[in-house]
Amino acid sequence: MSSSKNLVELKNILRQHKYYKLSELKNILNVTDEQLIVLISQLIENDITHFNNYSSFDDYKNLYKCLNYLNELINLNIKLENSEIIFGLKKICNCLEEKINDFEKNKKRGIYASNEFVLNKIYKDVSKLINNYDYIFEEINNEIFDEKCEDIDNEKKSIYQFLKYLIIDVKNFNYVKEIFGRFPNLVNIKIKEEGNYLFDELIDEYIIQTINENDSDYYNVIYLKKVINYMIGSPNFKMNLEQKKEFTNRILQAIDNLKRIKISKKERERKKFFLNSLIYDIKDIWFNNYEKGVENINYKYNIHTCFNNYDIEKDCNLKKINKNGYLDLRNKYVITIDCFNTQSFEGALSVERLKNGDYLIGIYVTDVAAYIKAQTFLDQEAFARGKTIYLPKGNNISMIPEELTYNILSLRAKRDRLVIANLFRFSPNIDLVDVKIRRAIINVNENLTFDKVNKVLKKGNDSFNYQEQVLDNLLIVAEKLSAQNPNKILYHELKQKKKRLSNNTFYDNSIASKIVQEITIFVNHFIASFFFENNLPFIYRINQSKCNQEEIKRLEKMWNNNNKIEEIITCINKIYEPSRYSVNNLGHHGLNLSAYAHTTTPVRNYVSLVNQRLIKNFLIDSYIEKASDQYYYELEERLESIAEYMNEKNELYEDYMGEYMKVLLKNPIKKYIDKNF
């Protein structure tokens, strides 16, 4: 097929609602990775050229689709013809600059101004792609590192600069680990003629960033400290007593200089904390006291364990909630299925077998959005926390106050509760026949545990016991849903193996757990697909894991042979890639789904709460017809900032959990270590 025909076919494919995987695109077009990058670059350039004052929401959605594919291809880290690709991307930037200048000259209100915003955003994203590709992958693919050499002469000074750029500007810890893992002696790299060590410069950069940091989470400072600690922990790293003393004095001088900076006492103490913590790392000082250790990591990661200055009646408008718009479903037999120690029930299930053999499944999610409105104090607190943190011995740190989490919003048995009801009607073969999503009131009949459900299902069916009939029907539906997409089983196994190895987390793999898992995945997929197919702003959960059969076989062999944990985790990382949030739907490769989102956990996940508000606006209240294009653009921009913040927050929480477990393991008092965690 010729290039022009490929271009036309690619454009037609991108107009479809279905999101194709890269492998599917390449098969349809019969092209290589390199050819696909060139095609997509040409298509972006053509689309931007014809982008005008009246371009629709769909037009810029297609542009973003192209951009997502381009980003995905470049992140494959394949060997490419650098000059042609970069030339194509830079042509896109030139085209964008011209178009943006036209908008500047003829600026008007409304959609005209919005399109200018769209192009500016695309320009920023393409520029980022050029930087990432031009400066990172070219260096990695050329493999110019000399593993044996720590000193750098003038000819190889670019390696030193590249490493600095990678660590300080790109801020991708996985790239840093990859390079230092392949070339371990680079942790001691220095410029020969100047005698400067990379580690030296990173200490200075850490001091500068700590002093200048304004963000309360100190995300950049924590990231840089993680890199420094990784270098210190490397077996190849060299640091003598004289250097330790010199680094310590340099940091102490920075702490002393804080006295002369005009900042609040609270901010000065926070900066002092981060500077002192680096001294502890350099000197390898550790807190053996559990309480002191936890207090320090909570302070470091800005973790607040309690809520202050809020009034539940006032902040949640408890007296003003109008229940008239809620469908009364209190006559339905509804159950929750959770772990034995669960105190907050945010999701419930029901199932009925209709006379014609169809299944009517109800998935009920507690209506957090009815109580916590956007931009209120509790909403801002929930945003800042991002999600509930689950710690050993039930020492959980809630996203919202416990009175809401464990009482008002918890779907406890025998109590009326407000929910979002997702009602799905399936044929006996689990073909979707009908869907209704409504505000509703339910009254849960029983809060069941996984253990109780497993025992009932293993005992066998008693036709006179309605609870057993309900559980049997739920199992039938879950098994048929699972059979429709067997690939996701492998993804969950990999994900849970990694969690278990990383922090000894207990994972329930029982029949009851799988019932909840399958039905939850279906709901999340259905709602995400609706928003994607209708071009509505939403926050998706995306994943780009690669299914490599050779690595999977190798993993199984290592697992069965009881290899070292570090080796097994490395193998898992090659197959399993962590998921992240995005306003652009790239699909969830791990679950083998074209679209996925978090919608069923609004009590413990802020993105799920935001998505619940969007479900109420667009799916229940039909706000689609009322909203202007300007509203969509502004909403998507706001959702994008939330997604980016939550991705950063999740990274920080992963590091937090790692440090928390270290405190438990290093602490000599065994009572703090939960055997089942």
N, C-alpha and C positions, 0 to 999 in steps of 0.2 A: 504493500500500500504506500502511496506517495505521501510526502510530508504534508502537503495541503489537505489531502483526504483525511489523514490522521488528525489534523487540526480541527477539521469540521466534525469528525466523529467524537473527538475528545470534548468539544463544546457541547454536543448533544448529550453526551454522557453526564456532564456536570450539571446540566439543566434538570436531570432526573432527581427525584427525592431520595432515591437509594444512594447510600454512601458506599462506593466500591473500595475494596482494599487495593493496595498498590499492586499486588500480584495479579488481581483480577483485571486492573487497568492495563497492565503490561500484556496479559494474555489476549485481551480484546483487541488491542492496538498492534500486537505483535512487535513490541519495541523493547529495547534494553533500558536499564536505569538511566544511563546517560542520555539516550534519545528522548526519554520521557521528560527529563528535566528541561531539555531544550524546547520541547513542544509546549510544556506548561509555561515556560518563560515567554515564549512567543504569544501564547494565548493571553497572558496577563497584559503584555504590551499592547496587543490589539484591543482588548477590552477597555484599557485606560484611555486609549486614543479616542474611542467612541463614547466615553463617559461624559455626560453633559448635565445641564442644569436639572433635567427632568428624569434622570436615571432612577429606576425604582429600587425598592428594598431588595428585590430578587437579584438585581444587577450586582450590587455590592456583596450580596451573599455568595454569588458565584466567584467573585474576585477572592473572597476569603477562602473559599474551597480550594482554589488554585494555590493560594499561599500556603495553606495547610499541607497540601500534597508536596509542595516544593520543600517546605521545612522538614517533612518526614523523610523525603528522599535524601536531602543533604545530611540529615542526622544518621543515615545508615552507615556513614563513614566508609563509603566505597571509593575505590580508586577512580578518579574522574579526570577528564581533560579540563584542567583548571581554567585555562585562558578563555575557552569558549563559554563555559558556564558563568564565570565572573563577568565576562563581556555582556552576556545576555542580561544578567541581573543589573548591571550598571546602566544598560539601555533603559530598563524599566524605571530606574531612579531618575534618569534624565527626562523621560516621558512624564513622570509624575511631577517633576519640578515645573515643567512647562504648563501642565494642566492646573497645578496649584496657583501659579502666577496668573493664569487667566481668571481663576476664581477671585483672586485678590483684586484684580482690576475692575471686575464687574460684580462686586459683592452685593448680594441682596439678602433679604430675610427668608426664613422658612427652610424649605428643602434645599435651596441653593447653598445656603451656609452649611447645612448638614453635610452635603456632598463634599464640600471643602474639608470638613472634619474627617470624613471617610478617607479621602485621598491622603491627607496628612498622616493618618494612622497607618495606612498601607505603606507609605513612604518610609515611616519609621521601622516597620516590620521588615521591609525588604533590605534596608540598610543594615539591620541587625543580622539578617541572613548572610549578607556579603561579608560582614566582619567575622561571623562564626566560621564561614566556609573558608574565606581567604586566609585567615590567620591561624586557625586551629587545625583543620583537617589537612591542609597542605603540609604543615609541619609534621603531623603524625604520619601521613602517607609517605612522605619523603624519607622518614626515619633517619634524620640527620644527627640523632643523639649518639654520642660516643660513650658507651656504658662504662668504660674503664677510666675515662678522663674526668676529673673533677674541675680542673682549671680550664679556662676558656681563653683561647687566643683571639686576636681581633677578627679573624675570619669566622669564628663560631660565636661571636658575641650575640648574634641574633637568637641563639638558643636560650641564652640567659634572659633576653628581653621577652622572648616568647613565653617562657615560664612565668615571668612577672605578669604579663598580659593575661595569661590563662588564670592565674590565681587571683589577681586584684581586679581585673575588669570583667572577665567572663563569669567568674564565681560559680563554677560547676565542680563540686567536690569529687564527683565520679571521674571526671577527666583527670583531675589531679592525682587521684589514687591510681588510675590506669597508667599514667606516665611514670610516676614514682615506683609503681609495681614492676613495670617493664625495665626501668632504668634506675635501680635503687641508689646508685652512687650520686645521682643528681640532687639528692637532699643536701649534699655538701658543695654544690656548685658555686664557683666564684669567678670573678673576672681577674685574670692573672695580674695584669699590669696595675690594676687599682687595688687589688687585694680585698674587694668587696664580696662578701658571701650573700647568697640569696636570702638565707635565714636572717642575716643582719638587717637587710632591707625590709623583710616582713615584720620584724620586731618594730622598726620605725613606723611602718605603715599601720601596724596595730595601735601604736600609741597615738598617731595622728587621728585615726578613725574613732578611737575611743573618746578623745577630747572633742572631736567635731560632731559626734553622733547626737542626733536629735530624736530619733525614733525610740519609743519606749521599749520596744522589743530587742533593740540592739542586734538586729538580724545580721548585719554585715560584720559586726565585731565578733559575734559568736561563730560565724562562718570562718573568719580569718583565724580565730583561735583554734578551730578544729583542724585547719591545715597545719598550723604551727605544731599542735600536739601530735599530728600524724607524722610530721618530720622528726620530732623528738623521739617518738616511739619506734622509729625505723632502726633495725639492727645496724644499718650502715652509717647512721648519724653520728657525727663526731662533735663533741663540745667539751673542752677542758675546763678546769676550775677557774682559770683566768677569764675565760669567755663568760662563764656563768656570772662571775662577779661583775664584769663589765656590763652585761645585759641587765642585771639586777639594779645596778647604780643608775643606768639610763632610765629605767622605769620609775625608780624612786624619785629621780629628778622631775619626771613628768608629774608624779603625784604631788610633789612640792609646788610645782607651777600652777596646780589647780587652785591654790589659794589666791592667785592673782587674776583669776578669770571671773568675770561677772556672771555667775549662774546661781541658781537656787541651791540651798543646802542639800536638798534631796537629790538633785542632779549631780552635785559634787560628790556625794557619797556613792552614787551609782557608778560614776566614772572611776572613782577610787577603788571600788570593788573589782571592776574588770581589770584594772591595772595590777592590783595585788594578786588577783587569781593567776595572772601570767607568771608572776614571780614564783608562786607555789608550784606551777607546772615546771618551770625551769629548774627549780630546786627539788622537784619530786616530793613535795609535801602533800600529805593526804589527811583528811579529817577522819579519824577512827570513830568519832562519836556520831551515832545515827542521826539524832535530832539536829546537830550542828551541820552535818553533811546535807541533809534534806533542806534545811533552812537556806543554805548557800545556793543549792541548785535551783530552788524556787525563786530566790532573788535574782539569780543569773538569767533565768528564762522568763522573768516577769510573771510568775505564776501566782495568782491570788486564790487563796483557799477559802475565802469567805466573801460575802456581799455586805457592803456597808451603805447606810443612808438610803434605804429604799422603803417605800410604803406599799405593801402588797395590794391593798384596797385601791389606792390612788393610781399606782403605776400600771395595774392590770385592768382598771375600770370594771371591777367585778360586778358592780351594781348596774352598769350601763349595757352589758352584753345582751343583745336582742336574740332570743332563741326562736322567734317566730319563723325565721327563714330556714329552720332545721327540720329535715324529714324525720318523723318519729319512727325509729326502728327498734324500739325497746321490746317488741314482741319476738324478735329474732333470738335464736339460741346462739350466743356469741361466746367464744373462749379466747384466752391468751395462752401462748405456749412459750415459756422462757426457761432460763437457767434456774436452779433451785434457790440461788441467793439473790435473784432479781427483786428489786423493790420498786422500780419505776417501769410500768407497763405502758408502752407508747403505741403498740400495734395489736390488733385483735383479728380473729378470723371467724367466718361462718360458712356453712355449705348446706345446700338443699338439693336433693335429687327430685327434679320435676317429673310430672306424669309422663312426659314424652321421652324421658331418659336424659334430658339435659341437666347440666350442673350449674347452679347459681352460687357463685363464690363471692363472699364479701370480705374485703380487706379494709379494715378501719384504722385510720391513723389519727391519733389525738390532735385536736385542733389548737395547736400552740398559737397560731397567727390570730386567733380570736382574742387571746389574752395579752399577747406581746406585740404591740404595733410597731411599725418601722419608725426609727429615729427616737424612740423613747429611751429612758435611762436603761431599762432592762435589755432592750434590743442592742444598745451600744455595748453593754457589758457582755452580752452573748457574742457579739461580733469580735470583741477584743479577745475573748477566750477561744472562740472558734469551734470548740467541741468539748465534751466531757472527757476527762483523762481517767482511765481505769488503772488503779494501782493495787498492789497486793493487800490482802486483809480487808478489802472493802474501803480502803482509804481513797475513795474517788473524789475528784475535784470537778464539781458540776458546772455545766455551762450556764444554767439558770438556777435561781434559788431553790433550796430543797423543798420548801413549802409547795412550790409549783411542781417540781420534778416528782416528788413522792406522794403528793396528795391531789391537788386540783387537776393536774394534767395526767395523772396516772390512771390507767383504765382498770381500776380495782373492781373486783366483783361486787355486785349488788349496789352499784352506785351509778346514777345518771352521769353521762359524760358526753361532751361535744366532740365530734370527730369529722374527718373527711372520709366519706364512705365510697370506696371503689367497688362497684358491683359489676361482675363479669359473668355473662352467661355463655357456657361452652356446650357444644354438642358432645355426645358420648365419645367421639374421637378427639375431643379437645380442639375443635375448630371454634374460633371466637364468633359468637352469634350476635351478641348485643353488649353494650357498655353503658353504664350510667355512673357519673361521678357527682356526688351531692354532699352538701352539709347535712349532718344527721345527728340525732341523739340516740345513743345506745345504752344498754345496761348489761354489762358483762355477766354471764352466768357463773363462770369459773375461771380462776387463774391456775392453769395447769403447768407442771414442770415437764422438762424433757423426759425425766425419769418416769414420771407417771404415764405419759403418753406412750413411751416405749413399752412399758409393761402391759398396757391395755392392748396395744397392737400385736404384741407377741403372744398374748393369751388366746387370741382368736375372737371372732365376731359373735356377739350375742345379739340376735335380731330384736330382742326386747329392750335392749339398752340403747337409748337414743344417743348418748355421748359416744359410745363405741361406733355406732353407725356414722356419726359425724367424722370421727377420726379416720375411719376406713375410707370414707369418700374423699377426705382431704389427701390421704395417702395415694389414692388412685389418681387424682388430678396431678399431684406433685410428680409421681412417677412418669406419667404421660408427658408432662412438660419437660422433664429431664430427658426423656427419650428423644424429644424433638431436637435437642442440642447437646449431645454427649460430650462435645469438646470442652465445655466449661468445667467438667469434673476435674480434668487434669490441671486447669488453672487454679482451682480452689485447693487441690492437693499441694501444689507447689507453694502457693501463698501461705498455707497453714504450716507446711514444713519449715518454711523460712522463719515464720513468727516463732515457732516452737524452738528452733535452734538459736534464734537471736536472743530471746528473753525468757525461754522456758514457759511460754504461755500455754495454758491448757486449751485444747480444742475439742469441742463436742462434735463427733462425726456420726451421731446416731440417726435413726430413722426420723425422729421428731424434729431434730435440727434441720434435716434435709427438706422436710415438709415446709418449714418456715422459709428456708433459703430459696427453694424453687419458686414459691408463690411470690415472695418479695422481689426476686429478680424479674419475674414476669411483669409485675406492676411497674417497677422502675423502668424497664425496657419500653413498656407500652406508653407511659407518659412522656418519656424522652423522645420517642418516635413521633408522638403527636406534635410536640413543640417543634421538632426538626422539620417534619413534613409541612407544617403550616408556617414556617419561617418566623417563629415567635422567639423573642429573647428568652434565654434559659441558661442555666449552668449545668453542663454535662460532666459526667465522670468518664474520662477517656483513658485508654490503655493501649500501648503499642507493643505488647509482649510478642516475641517471635517464637513460633513453635518449631524448634529444631529437634528432630527425632533422634539424631546422633547424640546430642547433649542429654536428652531425656533418658536414653538407654544407659549412658555413662552415669547419670545421676542415680538411676535405679541400682546399678552395680555398686557404686560408692556407698549408697544407703544400706544395702544388704551386707556389705563387707565392713561396716562400722568404721568408715574412714574418719579422719579428723573433721571436726565441725567446720573449721575455716575452709577446708577444701570443698565440702558439700555446699556451703553457702555461696562460694565463688561459682560453682557449677550452676546453682539455682539462679544466680544473678544473670547468667548468660541467656537464660530462658525467660525468666520472669522479670518484668519491668514494673515498678510501682505505678499505680494509677495517679492521675491528677485531675484537677478541675479546669474546665475551659468553657468559654461561651461558644467556641467553634467545635462542632461535633466531628470528631475523628473516628468515632466508633470505639467499641471496647473489644480489642482483639483477644484478650484473655478469655472473656466470656463468649467470644464469637458472636457478638451482637453489633448491629449497625448503629445503635444508639443506646445510651445508658445514663442514668442519673441517680442521685440520692434523693428520695422523696418520702421515705417511710420512717425517718429517725429525727424529727424536728426538735425533740427534747434534748438531744445530745449532739446535734450536728447543725451548725449555723447555715450551711449551704442548703440542707434539707428544709430548714425553716424558711429561707428565702424562696426556694422552689415551691413550698406550700403556698406562699402568698401569690406566686405567679399562677399556680393551679387554680386558686380561688378567683383571681382576676380574669383569666382567659378561658379556662375550661368550665367553670361554674357560672361566673357572672357575664360571660361573653363580652369582655371588654375589647375584643378584636375590632369590632365595628366602630367603637367610640374613639380609639386612640389615633393620634396623628403620627406622621412619619418622624417628626421631631421627638415625640415621646419615645418611640422605639429606639432611636439613635442614642438618646440620653440614658435610657434604661440599660441598653446593652453596654454602654461605656461604664455605667455604675456596676453592673454585674461582672464585667471584666476585672475591675479593680478588686471586687470581693473575691473572685476566683484566684487571682494572683496572690492576694493576701493570705487566703486559706492554704494555698500550696506552700507558701513560705512557713506558715504556722505549723503545718503538718511536718515539715522538715525539722523545725525546731523541736516539736514534740517527740519526734523519733530520737533526736539527740538527747532530749530530756530523759526519756525512758531508759536510754542506754546508761546515762550517768546515775539515774536513780537505782538501777540494778547493781551498778558498781558499788554504790554506797551500801546496799544490802549485803552484797557478797564480801566486801572488805570489812564490814562491821563484825566484830567477834561475837556479838550477842545474837545467837541463832534464832531467838524467838521472833526476830523481825523478818525472817525469811519464810515465806509461805511455800510449803512443799509442793502445792499444786499449781503454783504460778509459773 
